[in-house]
């Protein structure tokens, strides 16, 4: 029994380390800071309120949805002019 535990321990430890790597990877990205800077420079007051009350992830989601909508509308306008 002890032998089985001794053989399984490194595998369990490896799985835990890999899972922690997956959790920590988004926290280390420098792009998050760049996204936050871009967000705060051009966000509307309601998006900043969302950032304060619900956190960065939801505020950025709302911000990027608005930007995507604006991009689609501009594309349609340009296509209609052609």
C-alpha positions in Angstrom: 0.0 0.0 0.0 2.8 2.4 0.9 4.5 1.6 -2.4 1.4 2.4 -4.3 1.1 5.8 -2.6 4.8 6.5 -3.2 4.4 5.8 -6.9 1.1 7.8 -7.2 2.3 10.9 -5.3 4.5 12.4 -8.1 1.7 12.0 -10.6 -0.8 13.7 -8.4 1.7 16.5 -7.7 2.3 16.9 -11.4 -1.4 17.2 -12.1 -1.8 19.8 -9.4 1.1 21.8 -10.7 -0.3 21.8 -14.3 -3.7 22.9 -13.0 -2.2 25.7 -11.1 -0.3 26.8 -14.2 -3.6 27.0 -16.1 -5.1 29.1 -13.3 -2.1 31.5 -13.1 -1.5 32.0 -16.8 -4.2 34.6 -17.3 -3.0 36.5 -14.2 0.5 37.0 -15.6 -0.5 38.4 -19.0 0.7 41.9 -19.6 -2.1 42.4 -22.0 -4.6 42.8 -19.2 -3.0 46.0 -18.2 -3.0 47.3 -21.7 -6.7 46.4 -22.1 -7.5 48.2 -18.8 -5.7 51.4 -20.0 -7.5 51.3 -23.4 -10.7 50.7 -21.6 -10.4 53.5 -19.1 -9.4 56.0 -21.9 -12.5 55.4 -24.0 -15.2 53.9 -21.7 -18.5 55.5 -21.2 -19.7 56.3 -17.6 -22.0 53.3 -17.4 -19.1 51.0 -18.4 -16.9 52.5 -15.7 -19.7 51.9 -13.2 -19.9 48.3 -14.3 -16.1 48.1 -13.8 -16.4 49.4 -10.3 -19.4 47.3 -9.3 -18.9 44.0 -11.1 -15.2 43.9 -11.9 -13.0 44.2 -15.0 -14.1 41.0 -16.8 -17.7 42.1 -17.1 -16.8 45.7 -17.9 -14.5 44.7 -20.7 -17.1 42.3 -22.0 -19.6 45.1 -22.3 -17.0 47.4 -23.8 -15.9 45.0 -26.5 -19.6 44.2 -27.3 -20.2 47.9 -27.9 -17.0 48.2 -30.0 -18.0 45.2 -32.1 -21.5 46.6 -32.6 -20.0 49.9 -33.7 -17.6 48.1 -36.1 -20.5 46.1 -37.6 -22.6 49.3 -38.1 -19.7 51.1 -39.8 -19.1 48.1 -42.1 -22.8 48.1 -43.1 -22.7 51.8 -43.8 -19.6 51.5 -46.0 -21.2 48.5 -47.8 -24.4 50.5 -48.4 -22.4 53.4 -49.9 -20.6 51.2 -52.4 
